[in-house]
């Protein structure tokens, strides 16, 4: 299943942005460097089983597929070899903890002024003067869920104002409670070996 974008920001620490030498890295070379845009499904050269193509000539040239990513299960999302192991979350590894992920889902559309006052803003327009967004701008603005930043209480059925991400109005305690709940979904289950003795 592919989902509409949640407008996560680019991960400039991803080594791919620095792999710009085609001689030393011919198979993983990124000639665009930090100008590279990850269009998600909109950059997939492989057609869908029904023949749907995700771009015509260049990645991202069909707007309806830009910014879409495969949605994974929440099962064992906190599984790690040791408690000290640092995980990378989101498709590009931009977040390093479940707390960061939940905070992003809660406050993606929030900006703050020097006095600490928070305000929700439309990602397409940016925050008002004097306010700094809590998160960098999204890499791709197409197909973004709740791009307007409305809270769940004002949500509509439209993708752009569905209230499902960006301005959930959760308290810090509620964020922590949600993280602790998500951690309970890590059960240690492993798929049985299909080879019989």
C-alpha positions as CSV (number, residue, x, y, z in Angstrom):
1,X,0.0,0.0,0.0
2,X,1.3,3.5,-0.9
3,X,0.2,6.4,1.1
4,X,0.0,10.1,0.5
5,X,3.0,12.0,1.6
6,X,3.4,13.2,5.2
7,X,5.9,15.8,4.0
8,X,8.9,14.6,5.8
9,X,12.0,16.7,5.2
10,X,15.1,15.6,3.4
11,X,17.9,13.9,5.4
12,X,21.0,15.9,4.4
13,X,23.1,13.5,6.5
14,X,22.2,10.7,4.1
15,X,25.5,9.7,2.5
16,X,23.8,9.6,-0.9
17,X,23.9,13.4,-1.1
18,X,27.7,13.3,-0.9
19,X,28.2,10.4,-3.4
20,X,28.8,12.6,-6.4
21,X,32.0,11.0,-7.9
22,X,31.0,8.7,-10.8
23,X,34.5,7.3,-11.1
24,X,34.7,6.1,-7.4
25,X,31.0,5.1,-7.2
26,X,29.7,4.3,-10.6
27,X,26.6,2.4,-9.4
28,X,25.5,4.8,-6.6
29,X,26.6,8.1,-8.0
30,X,24.3,11.1,-7.4
31,X,25.3,13.7,-9.9
32,X,22.8,16.2,-8.4
33,X,24.4,16.1,-4.9
34,X,22.3,18.1,-2.4
35,X,20.0,19.2,-5.2
36,X,18.6,15.6,-5.5
37,X,14.9,15.4,-4.8
38,X,13.4,12.0,-3.7
39,X,10.1,11.7,-5.5
40,X,9.3,8.3,-3.9
41,X,7.0,6.3,-6.1
42,X,7.2,9.1,-8.6
43,X,10.8,8.1,-9.3
44,X,10.2,4.3,-9.6
45,X,11.2,3.2,-13.1
46,X,9.3,-0.1,-12.8
47,X,5.7,-0.2,-13.9
48,X,3.0,-1.5,-11.6
49,X,1.5,-5.0,-12.3
50,X,-1.3,-3.3,-14.2
51,X,1.2,-1.4,-16.5
52,X,0.9,2.0,-14.7
53,X,4.0,4.0,-15.2
54,X,5.1,6.3,-12.4
55,X,6.9,8.8,-14.6
56,X,7.0,9.5,-18.3
57,X,10.4,11.0,-19.1
58,X,12.1,12.1,-15.9
59,X,11.4,11.2,-12.3
60,X,8.6,13.3,-10.7
61,X,7.0,14.4,-14.0
62,X,3.6,12.9,-13.0
63,X,2.4,14.9,-10.0
64,X,-0.1,12.2,-8.7
65,X,2.8,9.9,-7.8
66,X,5.3,12.5,-6.4
67,X,6.0,12.0,-2.7
68,X,4.2,8.7,-2.3
69,X,6.0,6.0,-0.2
70,X,5.2,2.5,0.9
71,X,3.6,2.3,4.3
72,X,5.1,-0.3,6.5
73,X,3.6,-2.1,9.5
74,X,4.0,-0.8,13.0
75,X,4.9,-4.4,14.2
76,X,8.3,-4.5,15.8
77,X,9.0,-0.9,14.8
78,X,11.2,-0.6,18.0
79,X,13.0,-3.9,17.5
80,X,16.8,-3.5,17.8
81,X,19.8,-5.8,18.5
82,X,20.6,-3.9,21.7
83,X,18.9,-1.1,23.6
84,X,21.7,1.3,22.7
85,X,21.3,0.7,19.0
86,X,20.2,3.8,17.2
87,X,17.5,3.2,14.6
88,X,16.7,5.3,11.6
89,X,13.0,6.0,10.9
90,X,11.1,7.2,7.8
91,X,12.2,6.1,4.4
92,X,15.3,8.3,4.4
93,X,16.4,7.8,8.0
94,X,15.8,11.4,9.0
95,X,14.6,10.6,12.5
96,X,16.5,8.6,15.0
97,X,13.9,7.8,17.6
98,X,10.2,7.0,17.9
99,X,9.8,10.2,19.9
100,X,11.1,12.2,17.0
101,X,8.7,10.5,14.6
102,X,5.7,11.1,16.9
103,X,6.7,14.7,17.5
104,X,6.9,15.2,13.8
105,X,3.5,13.7,13.2
106,X,2.1,16.0,16.0
107,X,3.8,19.3,15.1
108,X,4.9,19.2,11.5
109,X,2.8,22.3,10.7
110,X,3.7,24.3,13.8
111,X,5.9,27.3,13.9
112,X,7.0,29.2,17.0
113,X,7.9,32.9,17.7
114,X,10.7,34.1,20.0
115,X,8.2,34.2,22.9
116,X,7.4,30.5,22.5
117,X,3.9,31.0,21.0
118,X,3.0,28.3,18.6
119,X,0.9,28.7,15.5
120,X,-0.3,26.3,12.8
121,X,0.5,27.1,9.2
122,X,-0.1,25.9,5.6
123,X,3.0,24.2,4.3
124,X,2.4,25.7,0.9
125,X,2.5,29.2,2.2
126,X,5.0,29.0,5.1
127,X,4.7,30.4,8.6
128,X,3.8,34.1,9.2
129,X,6.5,36.6,9.7
130,X,8.3,36.3,13.0
131,X,7.6,32.6,13.3
132,X,10.1,29.8,12.8
133,X,8.9,26.3,11.7
134,X,9.7,23.4,14.1
135,X,10.7,21.3,11.1
136,X,12.4,22.1,7.8
137,X,10.2,22.4,4.7
138,X,9.1,19.2,3.0
139,X,11.2,17.8,0.1
140,X,8.0,17.4,-2.0
141,X,4.8,19.2,-1.5
142,X,2.6,17.2,-3.9
143,X,0.1,14.8,-2.3
144,X,0.7,15.9,1.2
145,X,-1.7,14.8,3.9
146,X,-3.1,17.8,5.8
147,X,-0.9,20.3,4.1
148,X,-3.1,23.1,5.5
149,X,-2.3,22.0,9.1
150,X,-5.9,21.9,10.5
151,X,-6.4,20.0,13.8
152,X,-8.5,16.8,13.9
153,X,-11.4,18.8,15.3
154,X,-11.6,20.8,12.0
155,X,-10.7,18.0,9.6
156,X,-12.5,17.3,6.4
157,X,-12.5,14.3,4.1
158,X,-10.1,16.1,1.7
159,X,-6.5,14.9,1.7
160,X,-5.2,18.5,2.1
161,X,-7.2,19.1,5.3
162,X,-7.7,15.6,6.8
163,X,-6.2,16.5,10.2
164,X,-4.3,13.2,10.4
165,X,-0.8,14.7,10.7
166,X,1.0,18.0,11.4
167,X,-1.2,19.6,14.0
168,X,-2.6,16.8,16.2
169,X,-2.6,19.0,19.3
170,X,-1.1,16.3,21.5
171,X,0.6,17.3,24.8
172,X,4.2,16.1,25.5
173,X,2.8,13.5,27.9
174,X,0.4,12.3,25.2
175,X,3.3,12.0,22.7
176,X,5.2,10.0,25.3
177,X,2.2,7.8,26.0
178,X,1.9,7.1,22.2
179,X,5.6,6.2,21.9
180,X,5.2,3.8,24.8
181,X,2.2,2.2,23.2
182,X,4.0,1.8,19.9
183,X,6.9,0.1,21.7
184,X,4.4,-2.6,22.9
185,X,4.0,-3.6,19.3
186,X,7.5,-5.1,19.4
187,X,6.9,-8.7,20.2
188,X,10.0,-10.5,19.1
189,X,8.1,-12.7,16.6
190,X,10.2,-14.2,13.8
191,X,8.8,-16.0,10.8
192,X,9.2,-19.8,11.3
193,X,11.8,-21.6,9.2
194,X,9.9,-23.0,6.2
195,X,12.4,-25.9,5.9
196,X,11.2,-29.0,7.6
197,X,13.7,-31.2,9.5
